[in-house]
Amino acid sequence: MRFFNSDGVNIAYVDIAPEGGEGEPILLIHGFASNHAVNWVNTLWVKTLSRAGYRVIALDNRGHGQSEKLYQPADYDSYAMAADARRLLDHLDIERADVMGYSMGARITAHLALSAPERMRSVLLGGLGIHLVEGVGLPLGIADAMEAPSLDDLTDPMQRMFRAFAEQTKSDLKALAACIRGSRQVLTREEVASITLPTLVAVGTRDDVAGSGPELAALIPNAVPLDIPGRDHNLAVGDRVHKQGVLDFLAQRP
């Protein structure tokens, strides 16, 4: 892991050279309670992209992985987290990159597309559909789940799923509770329509967290939807259809 200072916050990241020499950069932004390794390395995304000739950069979002833990909800505003991604590009002297996010990472990516579109070649939104506009991300009860005494105290299936995942990734539960409370920003239809970069919206057909991918893609001028057949929110991440769809999209975008 490498580290850099993002306006006072210590952010961890990896920078992996493509196989066979230099390649265009792609920045990967992981989801809630995950980290770069769980979201992108273990699912073989890093290997897939580097083998395809891309320089792969992946960060641990603030409050996650090996990055600094913060405990005030305001520290996790989606624009603040998008600024970490932009500053990482600054730190690495990268003028423009393809940016791919999953779930919360896709929400951060969309906010980056509004705040710094000149730094992006394309927008790849995974595990997030129309809930970018019509929802505020995961239910607020997920924060309560992070603060429960133990997993055994929870009965709601979604609360249990995310608490178990957070424990599996050895996350800081207090930081995650603050993150959920602070990163619940939606975008308006007008804001989404102002994103003119080439965009891919990839959502599993059994994903009950993201909302409809095609509905979101229809709002973005240069977006195409990618259905990931038979996959829910968790299994869509590393699915072969997802990977091939991303590689095809990257090969065809300007």
Disulfide bonds with the S-S distance in Angstrom:
none
